[in-house]
Amino acid sequence: MKKRSVEDHILAWLRSSFPDTDTIGPATDLVSDLDLDSMAMVSLIFSLDEAFHIGTDQMGDLVANCHTVGDLIAATEQLRHARV
């Protein structure tokens, strides 16, 4: 079974959480386009930790500075590679 990439995981999670959003991609703004609130962000952080064993403590700090889906993907990849 092929491992899911960070981008695939994040996009799948966002699409299932925001099914009424037409298009979700790297340029999608987390707040203005998706209206992502703090509870949804916490849920996403835990989902990423479960999938990639990143650590919720560092993830929270990085995600706070993410504005777009692309920012979130890059921050998660950065953390993932730092943990390897």
C-alpha positions, 0 to 999 in steps of 0.5 A: 500500500502506497503511503499518502503524501502530506499534500494528499492528506491535507487536501483530503482532510480539507475536502472532507471537512469543507465539502461545499467548497468548490476548489481547494488547492495550494493557493486557497486561503485557510481563513478567507476562503475556508473560514477555518476556525481554531477548532478545525485547525486543532482537529487538522493538527491532530490528524497530521500528527496521527498520520505523520507522527510530527508532534502537536507541540511544534505543529501548533507553532508552525501552523499559526503562521500559515495563511494558505493551504500551500503554506500549511503543506510546506510547514508540515513537510518542513517539520516532517523532514526535521523529525526524520 
